Amino acid sequence: MIKRITIAFLLGTALLISWACGPGAQESTEKKDAYVPVPETIINENVPPIPVEISEKLKQYSELNSAGIVDWDPRDNGMIVATRRGETTQLCRVDKPMGELKQLTDYKEPVTTAVFSPDPSGNYFVFSKDVGGAENYQLFKYRLDTGEAVMITDGKSRHMGMVFNPAGDKIAYSGNSRTGMLFDIYVMDPGKPAEAKLIYQAQRPAYLMPTGWLPDNRHLLVVEYLSANEANTILVDTETGKSENITPKSDTALFFALQASSEDGAFLFGITDRDTEFQKLVRFERATSAIETVTRDIPWDVEEVRVTNDRKKMAFSTNEGGINRLYLMDMETLKYEPVPNLPGGLLRNIRFDSTGKRLFVNINNARMNSDAFEFDLGTEELKRWTRSDTAGLDLEAFVMPELIEFPTFDSVDGKPRMIPAYYYRPTTKSDKPYPVVIDIHGGPEGQFRPRFQEMFNYLTTELGIAVIAPNVRGSSGYGKSYLLMDNWEKREDSVKDIGALLDWVAGRPELDKDRVAVFGGSYGGYMVLASMVHFSDRLACGVDIVGISNFVTFLENTSAYRRDLRRAEYGDERKIGEFLDKISPSTNAHKIKKPLFVIQGKNDPRVPASEAEQIVETVRKNNVPVWYQLATNEGHGFRKKYNRDFMYYSVIRFFQQYLLKVI
């Protein structure tokens, strides 16, 4: 299902110089081996040489791996998992619990998504891959008997979503080849890509995503995603192209129809927040539009839904304050119970085997770097299928975060509004208060989830730094009213929540209010810059990764296919451009008085590199240290290990100098 879709575009020209020309970079030949070599793909400006001691201490943490379920083989011959091989994540096959991982794909670019043909005789799957982080994903057909992978899309447009029909001979997906902006729906026999058929044209700017077929192999469910608070479901006849919006009437509600619950498709299961704060699982009758709420008693969002082949059982997950709970349901009686014996954490990529007797799920938490598990519905036995490399580290020694709440500036029912956050308290003993890193998630319709994080583990375990990850207003997972609380002219209310968190830190005797850094990526990068504008006197430094520095230039330069969706969140620059420019960090950069580290991918299709360049140039006028790091073969974040490792080394070097103040 689509859940808080993140989108994409543009690249900017970076007029930079390498670190070799920056301050402190003119080391002697004799000392050259004392520093970490800079990857050829990284361009640094004002980033000093990185001592090898940093890379040596971080090495174990950077070698930690994970294995996430991608899909289950319909012939019950095992599963495909995504795990790092060399410098990028690739697809591997595992045939039994704790079996050998057999590598299938081998590319310079990461591969993380694949879907098996449900036809047991098909013996193939379809996967997607982009180049250089530009997010123009192409679809490939991979034959298991020969290991041959053939591109089946045009090689240049963006393609999303891969949903096979029940027969397993056709796949539905969305693509923007017709206009470059609008996403349309196509159906293709993966063996005959030249005969791909356009079955539904977008009526307006939106993300169109296929979510499931009806049992007749003819009708397709398509979600039209307009914003984080508005989505419709369209039923498309793939043979005639006739379409029907089956969304029940409601003011700007989400409605995702996902699965048919009967052979004739008369009833559908879906997820909606219609007439409720949270996204509920519902059963929908097509003929009457009657909706029956299934999870009425669960005051949280339903996230992922999976149905057995015989449509007798369903597994669904809920997001309960950032932690997932998994349920099993009888699709006839609608009675459900939690799945027992599962470790707590994030549960992803639910799959059933062909018989519906085994359930597979990926489990991840602060002490478990994502692995695949099997749950036997009969015996309730839990079996582990993968055990990822822990690089010799004792994962049980890592910090389990505490869920806290802190009061912010406004009130609810006469009481201070409380903002949820996850607090990672260091394990190291210290006579002095701990320095603090405030990690701010992106989105803004995102949510911090307490997953396994190598960087957090290093900061808390090795450096004695406390990490606090707030879910400020505008975060998902806490109801649609909370999600809307930072839209348009209310944008800086979420920044005020960070000010309230600084107040909370100042009141904690174990935390050092004079050594606080802000850290974040994408929208979190904007929040870093905005926090440094408003609270520069209360912060030691900040790290902005692929962040927005000016909402007007961002909206003007982000890709056409995502512009209107971002306007729904941030505001339309054609209507409130003066306001957006007024509150933007680049306009107020003269207020940033503390050291700043800006990190960017040159090919970023979401936040163009020009956003980074303009904030770097402007803040430098304040005569404060500004480091800039650009990866020439990355997009919205660093996905290649050698780039990501060097970025981490650089961030630690930055924190040592400006947060810990040991250099």
C-alpha positions as CSV (number, residue, x, y, z in Angstrom):
1,M,0.0,0.0,0.0
2,I,1.0,3.6,-0.4
3,K,1.8,5.2,2.9
4,R,3.0,8.8,3.2
5,I,4.6,8.7,-0.2
6,T,7.8,10.5,-0.5
7,I,8.5,11.9,-4.0
8,A,11.3,13.5,-6.1
9,F,13.6,15.8,-8.4
10,L,16.3,18.0,-9.9
11,L,20.0,18.5,-9.8
12,G,22.0,21.6,-9.3
13,T,25.5,22.6,-10.4
14,A,28.0,22.7,-7.6
15,L,30.8,25.1,-7.9
16,L,33.0,23.5,-5.3
17,I,36.6,22.7,-4.6
18,S,37.9,19.6,-3.0
19,W,39.0,19.3,0.6
20,A,42.6,19.3,-0.5
21,C,42.2,23.0,-1.0
22,G,40.4,23.6,2.2
23,P,41.6,24.7,5.6
24,G,43.9,22.3,7.3
25,A,44.2,20.1,4.2
26,Q,47.8,20.8,3.2
27,E,49.2,17.9,5.2
28,S,52.7,16.7,4.5
29,T,53.3,13.6,2.5
30,E,54.5,11.9,5.6
31,K,51.1,12.4,7.3
32,K,49.1,11.3,4.2
33,D,48.4,7.8,5.5
34,A,47.0,9.3,8.7
35,Y,43.9,10.5,6.9
36,V,41.0,8.6,5.3
37,P,41.2,8.8,1.5
38,V,38.4,10.9,0.0
39,P,36.3,8.9,-2.5
40,E,36.5,10.1,-6.0
41,T,32.7,10.7,-5.9
42,I,32.9,13.1,-3.0
43,I,33.6,16.8,-3.4
44,N,34.4,18.6,-0.1
45,E,34.6,22.2,0.7
46,N,36.1,23.3,4.0
47,V,35.8,19.8,5.3
48,P,39.2,19.0,7.0
49,P,41.0,15.7,6.5
50,I,39.4,12.8,8.4
51,P,41.9,11.0,10.8
52,V,42.0,7.3,10.3
53,E,41.2,6.8,13.9
54,I,37.6,7.9,13.2
55,S,37.2,5.3,10.4
56,E,38.8,2.6,12.5
57,K,36.5,3.2,15.4
58,L,33.4,3.4,13.1
59,K,34.4,0.4,11.0
60,Q,32.5,-2.2,13.0
61,Y,29.4,-0.1,13.0
62,S,29.6,0.5,9.3
63,E,29.9,-3.2,8.6
64,L,26.7,-4.1,10.3
65,N,24.3,-5.5,7.7
66,S,20.6,-6.4,7.4
67,A,18.4,-8.7,5.3
68,G,14.9,-7.6,4.5
69,I,12.2,-9.8,2.9
70,V,11.4,-8.6,-0.6
71,D,9.0,-11.3,-1.7
72,W,8.1,-15.0,-1.2
73,D,8.4,-17.5,-4.1
74,P,4.9,-18.8,-5.0
75,R,6.4,-22.2,-5.5
76,D,7.2,-22.2,-1.8
77,N,10.9,-22.5,-2.7
78,G,12.1,-19.7,-0.4
79,M,12.3,-16.0,-0.5
80,I,14.1,-13.1,-1.9
81,V,15.8,-10.7,0.5
82,A,17.6,-7.4,0.0
83,T,21.0,-7.2,1.7
84,R,24.2,-5.4,1.2
85,R,26.7,-7.1,-1.1
86,G,29.9,-5.0,-1.5
87,E,29.0,-1.4,-1.7
88,T,25.3,-1.6,-2.5
89,T,22.1,-3.4,-1.5
90,Q,21.3,-6.3,-3.8
91,L,18.8,-9.1,-4.1
92,C,19.6,-12.6,-2.8
93,R,17.7,-15.8,-2.5
94,V,17.5,-18.0,0.6
95,D,15.8,-21.4,0.4
96,K,15.4,-22.4,4.1
97,P,15.7,-21.0,7.6
98,M,19.3,-19.9,8.2
99,G,20.2,-21.1,4.7
100,E,22.9,-19.7,2.4
101,L,22.2,-16.3,0.8
102,K,22.7,-16.8,-3.0
103,Q,23.2,-13.5,-4.7
104,L,21.0,-12.8,-7.7
105,T,21.7,-9.2,-8.8
106,D,25.0,-7.4,-9.0
107,Y,24.9,-3.7,-9.9
108,K,26.7,-0.5,-8.9
109,E,23.3,0.8,-8.0
110,P,21.2,-0.6,-5.2
111,V,18.3,-3.0,-5.8
112,T,15.7,-3.3,-3.1
113,T,12.3,-4.0,-4.7
114,A,11.0,-7.1,-6.5
115,V,7.8,-9.0,-7.1
116,F,7.4,-12.6,-8.1
117,S,4.9,-13.7,-10.7
118,P,2.3,-15.6,-8.7
119,D,2.1,-18.2,-11.5
120,P,4.2,-21.1,-10.1
121,S,5.3,-21.9,-13.7
122,G,6.5,-18.4,-14.3
123,N,9.9,-18.8,-12.7
124,Y,10.7,-15.1,-12.8
125,F,10.3,-11.8,-10.9
126,V,10.3,-8.2,-11.8
127,F,12.5,-5.7,-10.0
128,S,13.2,-2.0,-10.2
129,K,16.5,0.0,-10.3
130,D,17.6,3.6,-11.0
131,V,20.9,5.2,-11.8
132,G,22.8,7.7,-9.7
133,G,20.0,8.3,-7.2
134,A,17.9,10.2,-9.8
135,E,14.9,8.0,-9.0
136,N,13.9,7.4,-12.6
137,Y,13.2,3.8,-11.8
138,Q,13.2,1.2,-14.5
139,L,11.6,-2.3,-14.4
140,F,13.5,-5.4,-15.2
141,K,12.4,-9.0,-15.7
142,Y,14.7,-11.5,-14.0
143,R,14.6,-15.2,-15.0
144,L,15.5,-17.6,-12.2
145,D,16.5,-20.4,-14.5
146,T,19.1,-18.4,-16.4
147,G,19.9,-15.4,-14.1
148,E,19.2,-13.1,-17.1
149,A,17.8,-9.6,-16.3
150,V,16.2,-7.6,-19.1
151,M,14.9,-4.0,-18.9
152,I,11.2,-3.9,-19.8
153,T,10.5,-0.2,-19.5
154,D,11.8,2.8,-21.6
155,G,15.0,3.5,-19.8
156,K,14.3,7.1,-19.1
157,S,10.9,7.8,-17.4
158,R,10.0,7.1,-13.8
159,H,8.1,3.9,-13.0
160,M,6.4,3.0,-9.7
161,G,4.4,0.2,-8.3
162,M,4.5,-3.4,-9.5
163,V,1.3,-5.5,-9.0
164,F,0.8,-8.8,-10.7
165,N,-2.7,-10.0,-11.6
166,P,-3.8,-13.3,-9.9
167,A,-3.0,-15.3,-13.1
168,G,0.6,-14.0,-13.0
169,D,0.8,-13.1,-16.7
170,K,0.4,-9.3,-16.4
171,I,1.8,-6.6,-14.3
172,A,0.3,-3.2,-13.6
173,Y,2.5,-0.2,-12.8
174,S,2.5,3.6,-13.1
175,G,4.8,5.7,-15.2
176,N,5.2,9.3,-16.4
177,S,6.5,8.8,-20.0
178,R,3.5,10.5,-21.6
179,T,4.0,14.0,-20.2
180,G,7.0,13.7,-17.8
181,M,4.7,15.1,-15.1
182,L,1.5,13.1,-14.8
183,F,1.6,9.4,-13.8
184,D,-0.5,7.1,-15.9
185,I,-1.3,3.4,-15.3
186,Y,0.0,0.7,-17.7
187,V,-0.5,-3.0,-18.0
188,M,2.2,-5.3,-19.5
189,D,3.0,-8.9,-20.1
190,P,6.6,-8.8,-18.8
191,G,7.5,-11.2,-21.6
192,K,6.2,-8.7,-24.2
193,P,7.2,-5.2,-23.1
194,A,6.6,-3.7,-26.5
195,E,2.9,-4.4,-26.1
196,A,2.6,-2.4,-22.8
197,K,-0.9,-0.8,-22.7
198,L,-1.9,2.5,-21.3
199,I,-5.1,1.8,-19.5
200,Y,-5.7,4.9,-17.4
201,Q,-4.6,8.5,-17.9
202,A,-4.1,10.8,-15.0
203,Q,-6.8,13.4,-14.7
204,R,-4.8,15.8,-12.6
205,P,-1.3,16.0,-10.8
206,A,-1.3,13.1,-8.4
207,Y,0.5,9.9,-7.7
208,L,-1.4,7.0,-9.3
209,M,-0.5,3.7,-7.9
210,P,-2.0,0.2,-8.6
211,T,-2.8,-1.6,-5.3
212,G,-4.4,-4.8,-6.3
213,W,-6.5,-6.7,-8.9
214,L,-9.9,-8.3,-8.5
215,P,-10.1,-12.1,-8.8
216,D,-11.4,-11.8,-12.4
217,N,-7.9,-10.8,-13.7
218,R,-9.5,-7.8,-15.4
219,H,-10.3,-5.1,-12.9
220,L,-7.6,-3.1,-11.2
221,L,-7.7,-1.0,-8.1
222,V,-5.7,2.3,-8.4
223,V,-5.1,4.8,-5.7
224,E,-5.0,8.5,-6.7
225,Y,-2.8,10.1,-4.0
226,L,-3.3,13.8,-3.8
227,S,-1.7,14.6,-0.4
228,A,-1.0,13.1,2.9
229,N,-4.6,13.7,3.9
230,E,-6.4,13.0,0.6
231,A,-6.5,10.0,-1.6
232,N,-9.1,8.2,-3.8
233,T,-9.5,4.7,-5.1
234,I,-10.4,4.2,-8.8
235,L,-11.6,0.9,-10.3
236,V,-10.2,0.4,-13.8
237,D,-11.4,-2.1,-16.4
238,T,-8.0,-3.1,-17.9
239,E,-9.6,-4.3,-21.1
240,T,-11.9,-1.4,-22.0
241,G,-10.2,1.4,-20.0
242,K,-13.5,2.3,-18.3
243,S,-13.0,3.6,-14.8
244,E,-15.0,4.4,-11.7
245,N,-14.1,6.4,-8.6
246,I,-15.4,4.1,-5.9
247,T,-14.3,6.4,-3.0
248,P,-17.1,7.0,-0.5
249,K,-18.1,10.6,-0.4
250,S,-16.2,12.5,2.3
251,D,-14.3,15.8,2.7
252,T,-10.6,15.2,1.9
253,A,-10.4,11.7,3.4
254,L,-7.9,9.0,2.5
255,F,-9.4,5.8,1.0
256,F,-7.1,3.0,-0.1
257,A,-8.9,-0.1,-1.5
258,L,-6.4,-2.9,-1.4
259,Q,-7.8,-6.4,-1.6
260,A,-11.0,-8.2,-2.7
261,S,-12.6,-10.3,0.0
262,S,-14.8,-12.4,-2.3
263,E,-14.4,-14.2,-5.6
264,D,-16.8,-11.8,-7.4
265,G,-15.1,-8.7,-6.0
266,A,-18.3,-7.5,-4.4
267,F,-16.5,-6.7,-1.2
268,L,-13.2,-5.0,-0.8
269,F,-10.9,-4.4,2.1
270,G,-9.2,-1.0,2.4
271,I,-7.8,1.6,4.7
272,T,-9.4,4.9,5.4
273,D,-9.5,7.8,7.9
274,R,-13.0,8.8,6.8
275,D,-14.9,10.1,9.8
276,T,-12.0,9.2,12.1
277,E,-8.6,10.5,13.2
278,F,-6.8,7.3,12.4
279,Q,-6.5,5.0,9.3
280,K,-8.8,2.1,10.0
281,L,-9.2,-1.2,8.2
282,V,-12.6,-1.4,6.6
283,R,-14.7,-3.7,4.5
284,F,-16.4,-1.9,1.6
285,E,-19.4,-3.1,-0.4
286,R,-19.1,-1.9,-4.0
287,A,-22.8,-2.0,-4.8
288,T,-24.0,0.2,-1.9
289,S,-20.8,2.0,-0.9
290,A,-21.5,0.7,2.6
291,I,-18.4,0.7,4.9
292,E,-17.9,-1.6,7.8
293,T,-15.1,-0.5,10.1
294,V,-13.1,-3.6,11.2
295,T,-10.5,-2.0,13.6
296,R,-12.8,0.4,15.3
297,D,-11.3,-0.6,18.7
298,I,-7.7,0.1,17.7
299,P,-6.8,3.8,18.2
300,W,-3.9,3.7,15.7
301,D,-3.2,3.6,12.0
302,V,-3.4,0.3,10.1
303,E,-0.3,0.2,7.9
304,E,0.3,-3.0,5.9
305,V,-2.3,-5.6,4.8
306,R,-1.7,-9.0,3.3
307,V,-4.2,-11.7,2.4
308,T,-3.8,-15.5,1.8
309,N,-4.4,-16.9,-1.7
310,D,-7.7,-18.4,-0.7
311,R,-8.8,-15.1,0.9
312,K,-9.6,-16.8,4.2
313,K,-7.0,-15.1,6.4
314,M,-5.6,-11.6,6.6
315,A,-2.5,-10.3,8.4
316,F,-2.4,-6.6,9.1
317,S,0.0,-4.3,11.1
318,T,-0.7,-1.3,13.2
319,N,1.5,1.6,14.0
320,E,1.2,2.1,17.8
321,G,3.3,5.1,18.8
322,G,6.0,4.1,16.3
323,I,6.0,0.4,17.2
324,N,4.2,-2.1,15.0
325,R,1.9,-4.8,16.2
326,L,0.9,-7.6,13.9
327,Y,-2.7,-9.1,13.8
328,L,-4.2,-12.2,12.2
329,M,-7.9,-12.0,11.1
330,D,-10.5,-14.4,9.8
331,M,-11.9,-12.6,6.7
332,E,-15.4,-14.1,7.1
333,T,-16.0,-13.3,10.8
334,L,-13.7,-10.2,10.9
335,K,-12.3,-11.4,14.2
336,Y,-8.7,-10.7,14.8
337,E,-6.0,-11.4,17.4
338,P,-2.4,-10.2,17.8
339,V,0.3,-12.6,16.5
340,P,2.1,-14.0,19.6
341,N,5.8,-14.5,20.2
342,L,7.1,-11.7,18.0
343,P,9.9,-9.4,19.2
344,G,8.8,-5.8,19.5
345,G,9.8,-3.4,16.8
346,L,9.1,-2.5,13.2
347,L,7.4,-5.2,11.2
348,R,7.6,-4.9,7.4
349,N,6.9,-6.8,4.2
350,I,4.3,-9.3,5.4
351,R,4.0,-12.4,3.2
352,F,2.1,-15.7,3.3
353,D,3.2,-18.9,1.7
354,S,0.9,-20.4,-1.0
355,T,-1.0,-22.5,1.6
356,G,-1.6,-19.6,4.0
357,K,-0.2,-21.7,6.8
358,R,3.1,-19.7,7.2
359,L,3.5,-16.0,7.7
360,F,6.8,-14.2,6.9
361,V,7.8,-10.8,8.3
362,N,10.8,-8.6,8.6
363,I,11.6,-7.6,12.1
364,N,13.8,-4.6,13.1
365,N,14.3,-2.8,16.4
366,A,17.0,-0.8,18.2
367,R,18.9,-4.0,19.0
368,M,18.2,-6.1,15.9
369,N,19.4,-5.1,12.5
370,S,16.6,-6.1,10.2
371,D,16.1,-9.9,9.6
372,A,13.5,-12.2,8.1
373,F,11.3,-14.5,10.3
374,E,8.7,-17.2,9.7
375,F,5.6,-17.6,12.0
376,D,3.8,-21.0,11.8
377,L,0.1,-20.3,12.2
378,G,-0.6,-23.8,13.5
379,T,2.2,-24.3,16.0
380,E,2.8,-20.5,16.7
381,E,6.5,-21.3,16.4
382,L,8.8,-18.5,15.3
383,K,11.7,-19.4,13.0
384,R,14.6,-17.1,12.0
385,W,15.5,-17.2,8.2
386,T,18.4,-14.8,8.2
387,R,20.9,-13.7,10.8
388,S,22.7,-10.6,9.5
389,D,26.4,-9.8,10.2
390,T,26.8,-8.0,13.6
391,A,30.5,-7.3,12.9
392,G,31.5,-8.7,16.3
393,L,29.4,-6.2,18.2
394,D,27.2,-7.1,21.1
395,L,23.8,-5.8,19.9
396,E,22.3,-6.4,23.4
397,A,24.6,-3.6,24.7
398,F,23.0,-1.0,22.5
399,V,20.5,1.5,23.9
400,M,16.8,0.8,23.8
401,P,15.1,4.2,23.5
402,E,12.6,5.5,26.0
403,L,9.4,6.9,24.7
404,I,8.9,10.3,26.3
405,E,6.7,13.3,25.9
406,F,7.5,17.0,26.5
407,P,5.2,20.0,26.7
408,T,5.2,22.5,23.9
409,F,4.0,26.1,23.5
410,D,0.3,25.6,22.9
411,S,-2.5,23.8,24.8
412,V,-5.2,21.1,24.3
413,D,-8.3,21.2,26.4
414,G,-6.6,23.6,28.8
415,K,-3.4,21.5,29.2
416,P,0.0,21.8,27.5
417,R,0.2,19.9,24.3
418,M,2.6,17.0,24.6
419,I,5.0,16.1,21.8
420,P,6.2,12.5,21.6
421,A,9.9,11.7,21.2
422,Y,12.3,8.8,21.5
423,Y,15.2,9.3,24.0
424,Y,18.4,7.3,23.6
425,R,20.3,7.7,26.9
426,P,24.0,6.8,26.6
427,T,25.3,3.7,28.3
428,T,28.7,5.3,29.2
429,K,29.2,6.5,32.7
430,S,30.1,10.2,33.0
431,D,30.5,12.8,35.8
432,K,29.4,15.5,33.4
433,P,26.1,16.0,31.6
434,Y,25.8,14.3,28.3
435,P,25.9,16.3,25.0
436,V,22.8,16.0,22.9
437,V,22.0,15.4,19.2
438,I,18.4,16.2,18.3
439,D,17.5,14.0,15.2
440,I,14.6,15.5,13.2
441,H,12.9,13.3,10.7
442,G,12.0,14.2,7.1
443,G,8.6,14.1,5.4
444,P,7.3,16.3,6.9
445,E,4.6,13.7,6.9
446,G,7.1,11.2,8.3
447,Q,7.5,9.7,11.7
448,F,10.6,8.8,13.7
449,R,10.5,5.0,14.3
450,P,12.9,3.3,16.8
451,R,14.6,1.1,14.2
452,F,18.1,-0.1,14.2
453,Q,20.5,2.8,13.6
454,E,24.2,2.3,13.3
455,M,24.9,6.0,13.8
456,F,22.8,6.3,17.0
457,N,24.5,3.2,18.4
458,Y,27.9,4.7,17.8
459,L,27.0,8.1,19.3
460,T,25.4,6.7,22.4
461,T,27.8,3.7,23.0
462,E,31.1,5.1,21.9
463,L,30.9,8.9,22.3
464,G,28.5,9.2,25.2
465,I,26.1,11.5,23.3
466,A,22.4,11.4,24.1
467,V,20.1,11.3,21.0
468,I,16.5,12.6,21.1
469,A,14.3,12.0,18.1
470,P,11.0,14.1,18.3
471,N,7.8,13.6,16.3
472,V,6.9,17.2,16.1
473,R,3.5,18.4,14.9
474,G,3.0,17.4,11.3
475,S,4.3,13.9,11.9
476,S,2.2,10.9,10.8
477,G,1.0,8.2,13.2
478,Y,-0.8,10.5,15.6
479,G,-4.0,11.2,13.8
480,K,-4.9,13.4,10.8
481,S,-5.4,16.6,12.9
482,Y,-1.9,16.3,14.2
483,L,-0.7,15.7,10.7
484,L,-2.3,19.0,9.5
485,M,-0.9,21.2,12.3
486,D,2.1,22.4,10.3
487,N,0.6,23.1,6.9
488,W,1.0,26.4,5.0
489,E,1.2,29.4,7.4
490,K,1.6,27.1,10.4
491,R,4.9,25.8,9.2
492,E,7.0,27.4,11.9
493,D,4.8,26.0,14.7
494,S,6.8,22.7,14.2
495,V,10.0,24.7,14.7
496,K,8.6,26.0,18.0
497,D,8.3,22.4,19.1
498,I,12.0,22.1,18.8
499,G,12.4,25.2,21.0
500,A,10.2,23.4,23.6
501,L,12.4,20.4,23.4
502,L,15.4,22.6,24.1
503,D,13.6,23.8,27.2
504,W,13.0,20.1,28.2
505,V,16.7,19.4,27.7
506,A,17.7,22.4,29.8
507,G,15.6,20.9,32.7
508,R,17.3,17.5,32.6
509,P,20.3,17.4,35.0
510,E,21.9,14.5,33.0
511,L,21.9,16.6,29.7
512,D,24.2,19.4,28.8
513,K,22.1,22.3,27.5
514,D,25.2,24.1,26.2
515,R,26.2,21.2,24.0
516,V,23.2,20.5,21.7
517,A,23.4,19.8,18.0
518,V,20.5,19.5,15.5
519,F,20.7,16.8,12.8
520,G,18.2,16.0,10.0
521,G,17.7,15.1,6.4
522,S,15.3,16.3,3.7
523,Y,12.5,18.2,5.5
524,G,14.5,17.4,8.6
525,G,17.3,19.4,7.0
526,Y,15.0,22.4,6.7
527,M,14.1,21.9,10.4
528,V,17.9,21.9,11.2
529,L,18.3,25.2,9.4
530,A,15.2,26.8,10.8
531,S,16.2,25.7,14.3
532,M,19.6,27.3,13.8
533,V,17.8,30.5,12.7
534,H,15.6,30.7,15.7
535,F,17.7,29.1,18.4
536,S,21.3,29.8,17.3
537,D,22.2,31.0,20.8
538,R,21.0,27.7,22.3
539,L,22.8,25.3,19.8
540,A,26.3,24.2,19.4
541,C,26.1,23.2,15.7
542,G,23.9,21.7,13.0
543,V,24.0,19.0,10.3
544,D,21.7,19.6,7.3
545,I,21.4,16.6,4.8
546,V,19.6,17.3,1.5
547,G,17.5,19.9,3.2
548,I,15.2,22.7,1.9
549,S,16.7,26.1,2.4
550,N,14.0,28.2,0.6
551,F,10.5,27.0,0.1
552,V,9.9,29.2,-3.0
553,T,13.0,28.1,-4.9
554,F,12.4,24.5,-3.8
555,L,8.9,24.5,-5.2
556,E,10.0,26.2,-8.4
557,N,12.8,23.8,-9.0
558,T,11.6,20.4,-7.7
559,S,10.4,18.1,-10.4
560,A,7.1,18.8,-12.1
561,Y,5.6,15.5,-11.2
562,R,5.9,16.2,-7.4
563,R,5.4,20.0,-7.3
564,D,1.6,20.0,-6.6
565,L,1.9,17.4,-4.0
566,R,4.4,19.5,-2.1
567,R,2.3,22.6,-2.5
568,A,-0.5,20.8,-0.7
569,E,1.9,20.5,2.3
570,Y,4.0,23.6,2.3
571,G,1.7,26.0,0.5
572,D,1.5,27.3,-3.0
573,E,4.3,29.7,-3.7
574,R,2.1,31.4,-6.4
575,K,-0.3,32.4,-3.6
576,I,1.7,32.8,-0.5
577,G,5.2,33.1,-1.9
578,E,6.0,36.2,0.1
579,F,5.2,34.4,3.3
580,L,7.1,31.3,2.3
581,D,10.2,33.4,1.4
582,K,9.9,35.3,4.6
583,I,10.2,32.2,6.8
584,S,12.8,30.4,4.7
585,P,16.2,29.8,6.3
586,S,18.1,31.3,3.3
587,T,16.2,34.6,3.9
588,N,17.1,34.5,7.6
589,A,20.6,33.0,7.3
590,H,22.2,36.0,8.9
591,K,20.8,34.7,12.2
592,I,22.8,31.5,12.0
593,K,25.8,32.1,14.2
594,K,27.0,28.5,14.9
595,P,28.9,26.0,12.7
596,L,26.9,24.3,10.0
597,F,27.6,21.1,7.9
598,V,25.6,20.8,4.7
599,I,25.6,17.4,2.9
600,Q,24.0,16.9,-0.6
601,G,23.6,14.5,-3.5
602,K,24.2,16.1,-6.9
603,N,21.5,14.1,-8.6
604,D,18.8,14.7,-6.0
605,P,15.4,14.6,-7.7
606,R,13.6,15.9,-4.7
607,V,15.6,18.7,-3.2
608,P,17.9,20.1,-5.8
609,A,21.6,20.8,-5.0
610,S,20.9,24.5,-5.5
611,E,19.1,24.5,-2.2
612,A,22.3,23.4,-0.5
613,E,24.5,25.8,-2.5
614,Q,22.5,28.9,-1.6
615,I,22.5,28.3,2.2
616,V,26.2,27.5,2.2
617,E,27.0,30.7,0.3
618,T,24.7,32.8,2.5
619,V,25.7,31.5,5.9
620,R,29.4,31.9,5.1
621,K,28.8,35.6,5.1
622,N,28.3,35.3,8.9
623,N,32.0,34.3,9.3
624,V,31.1,31.0,10.9
625,P,32.4,27.6,9.9
626,V,30.4,26.0,7.1
627,W,31.4,22.6,5.7
628,Y,29.9,21.4,2.5
629,Q,30.0,17.8,1.1
630,L,28.7,16.8,-2.3
631,A,28.4,13.3,-3.7
632,T,28.4,13.3,-7.5
633,N,26.7,9.9,-7.9
634,E,24.0,10.2,-5.3
635,G,20.5,11.7,-5.0
636,H,18.3,12.2,-2.0
637,G,20.6,10.7,0.5
638,F,23.7,8.5,0.2
639,R,22.9,4.9,-0.7
640,K,26.4,3.6,-1.7
641,K,28.4,2.4,1.2
642,Y,31.7,4.1,0.4
643,N,29.9,7.5,0.2
644,R,27.8,6.8,3.3
645,D,30.8,5.7,5.3
646,F,32.8,8.8,4.4
647,M,29.8,11.0,5.3
648,Y,29.5,9.4,8.7
649,Y,33.3,9.9,9.3
650,S,32.9,13.5,8.4
651,V,29.9,14.0,10.7
652,I,31.8,12.5,13.6
653,R,34.7,14.8,12.8
654,F,32.3,17.7,12.8
655,F,30.7,16.7,16.1
656,Q,34.2,16.2,17.7
657,Q,35.1,19.7,16.9
658,Y,31.9,21.6,17.5
659,L,29.8,19.5,19.8
660,L,32.2,17.6,22.0
661,K,34.9,20.2,21.5
662,V,37.7,17.8,21.8
663,I,39.6,19.1,18.7
